[in-house]
Amino acid sequence: LIFCDHLLLPKDFPKLKNDAFLLACRGQETPHVPVWCMRQAGRYLPEFRESRAGKDFFATCRSPAACCELTLQPLRRFPFDAAIIFSDILVIPQAMGMDVQMVAGKGPTFPEPLKEPEDLLLLQSKVDVNKELDYVFKAITLTRHKLEGKVPLIGFTGAPWTLMAYMIEGGGSTTQSKAKRWLYRHPEASHQLLKMLTDIIVEYLLGQVAAGAQALQVFESHAGCLGPAEFQEFSLPYLRDIARKVKDQLKESGQDVPMIVFAKDGHYGLEDLSQSHYEVVGLDWTIDPRSARERTGGKVSLQGNMDPCALYAPKERIYEIVKKMLEGFGTRGYIANLGHGLYPDMDPENVGAFVEAVHAHSRHLLNLK
Ligand SMILES: Cc1c2[nH]c(c1CCC(=O)O)Cc1[nH]c(c(CCC(=O)O)c1C)Cc1[nH]c(c(CCC(=O)O)c1C)Cc1[nH]c(c(CCC(=O)O)c1C)C2
């Protein structure tokens, strides 16, 4: 039999061998605390730099074979309990007709960001998600097959506010002041854009599940620049809408896929996030594990939250930090991760030490029970 990778269909997937991550999402017992890292497919790996060398970032995102290879790379080195599909949150603005380029040393850049509400007319409001983002779905299907059931595959999206911020700022920003100007000056147009994004995101996530994603993470990376009131108005309702709509649709076809919401620096919204139809709330390192547990009252599983910079510490110190983190969160309903993505200058050995520490110490704690 000859298999052509690009003809692989989203069915007959290999049987899952390690379900610790999926069990933890649902608060069920696991033999160890599952662990993965945001940006685990990244520049800190020499093999990643080699695969990406000289290739355009978004061209790489459009190649299912390249995305599959980059997704699998970290799993060949470390016993992570989940894989996350290599892609980017900015493929959605691209699908809506915006040009996004990866500029070396600067990051993703929009040559023509949205400036005024009239610019919304330039956007493709009815995006044919299955056609425009088909390459992501193909990457997911291929990767799920190539994972051979080793660990579950996570799909993801940017949240509406975070995507809106990039579309107006035209790239990364520390203040998000151009995007926040819209919230205060053009609230109606802001809601119009957020609603437009929400509809596309729902379809996009459903497409990822149909293609083979076994869990979904929604990145609200720019929650931190909103205050509680703006979060209540411009972020939370859309995060809730996404989870509710995705879950309602999946239920109709008898499916159930755990969802994770990660609102970076959105500690003020923790109680609300824990009551937003997500099984898991991701945390950055500014929240103390015990207080996060108290504030979420056992309603959700938690994921996080070691400071990525703690990985610069010597290995023994990493072990101590992990130990404290595990004792703070407890071993049930918990997925170990960093509080944000891995930095490109991280020593892969220290990433390995982190994974090893989570597995070893959580097994120790679980054996004491
Ligand atoms: C590895 C990588 C990615 N994106 C970028 C890079 C580095 C550039 C390169 O390799 O050339 C540019 C890339 N893409 C983006 C940025 C940040 C730009 C900025 O705000 O300054 C950069 C450098 C935008 C982006 N992209 C993403 C987010 C949300 C998570 C977060 O808060 O970091 C955001 C904000 C999501 C993302 N992006 C990526 C993944 C892959 C899966 C994994 O985690 O291993 C994921 C989940 C992949």
The ligand as a Gaussian input file, in Angstrom:
#p B3LYP/6-31G(d) Opt

LIG

0 1
 C        7.226000      29.931000      16.347000
 C        6.385000      31.134000      16.040000
 C        4.965000      31.131000      15.943000
 N        4.580000      32.410000      15.634000
 C        5.691000      33.218000      15.532000
 C        6.838000      32.441000      15.778000
 C        8.286000      32.916000      15.745000
 C        8.724000      33.340000      14.373000
 C        9.493000      32.372000      13.540000
 O        9.706000      31.216000      13.861000
 O        9.928000      32.794000      12.459000
 C        5.662000      34.623000      15.154000
 C        4.807000      35.481000      16.007000
 N        3.431000      35.463000      16.025000
 C        2.969000      36.350000      16.943000
 C        4.080000      36.966000      17.573000
 C        4.019000      38.018000      18.690000
 C        4.171000      39.392000      18.145000
 C        4.025000      40.492000      19.184000
 O        2.967000      40.607000      19.808000
 O        4.988000      41.254000      19.341000
 C        5.230000      36.448000      16.973000
 C        6.663000      36.822000      17.262000
 C        1.537000      36.523000      17.227000
 C        1.026000      35.405000      18.046000
 N        1.008000      34.063000      17.655000
 C        0.465000      33.307000      18.651000
 C        0.088000      34.169000      19.704000
 C       -0.634000      33.722000      20.936000
 C        0.292000      33.233000      21.963000
 C        1.129000      34.308000      22.623000
 O        0.545000      35.147000      23.328000
 O        2.344000      34.268000      22.411000
 C        0.456000      35.467000      19.347000
 C        0.265000      36.738000      20.163000
 C        0.215000      31.844000      18.667000
 C        1.221000      30.933000      18.143000
 N        2.212000      31.205000      17.242000
 C        2.939000      30.069000      16.982000
 C        2.331000      28.995000      17.667000
 C        2.779000      27.569000      17.425000
 C        2.565000      26.483000      18.279000
 C        3.395000      26.452000      19.549000
 O        3.020000      27.094000      20.537000
 O        4.374000      25.690000      19.575000
 C        1.284000      29.542000      18.435000
 C        0.350000      28.844000      19.397000
 C        4.085000      29.961000      16.076000

